[in-house]
Amino acid sequence: MKKENFLTPLYLATAKESIRPIMNYVHFIGDYMYATNAHILIKQHNCYCNVIDKEKLDGKIIHRDSFQKIMKFDKVIAKDDCLECYNNKENSMQIFNYGDCENKLPVYEQVLTNIDKIKEISCVRLNIDWLDIACKCLYTDNNYQKDKGFIFTFLENNMLKIDSKENEFQIALVMQMLL
């Protein structure tokens, strides 16, 4: 039975700290889902989301803790003011409210512009944990990390761009560590 839920753990790419609270959320803008912790940026098309009535997610945000809990459910229905989540095995239902969008949203598209400019570099310093999180957040058909195929490109702005070989409409950016 196909789960009617989010297919990737985007909450992993959000911030855990409350210094910038807006980065504790997965954001839904148009047909895309965004997650960032200021070191990683994930942009993923909602075709990698099997939530029922997912068009109602546009303009909404979901806190990382709620997103993590929601992923455990079998069926998720997007409503105008909340998500209804059903667990078939336990025959239970839980409601998760959307977050408040009063804070200024991160400028995702501004960061994503001109990412196709390639620059040759001699040395780069990446946090391997950030790279691991970015790869876990990208959808693959078999969703088994061992078989994932990615294309890595270093950009002029010293970010690492990660594309999935087998699935389009998603991208990850990993920021270089500053020395």
Beta strands, then each sheet from edge to edge (+ up, - down):
strand 1: 25-29
strand 2: 32-36
strand 3: 40-45
strand 4: 61-63
strand 5: 75-78
strand 6: 82-87
strand 7: 92-97
strand 8: 150-154
strand 9: 159-164
strand 10: 170-175
sheet 1: 4+ 1- 2+ 3- 10+ 9- 8+
sheet 2: 5+ 6- 7+
end
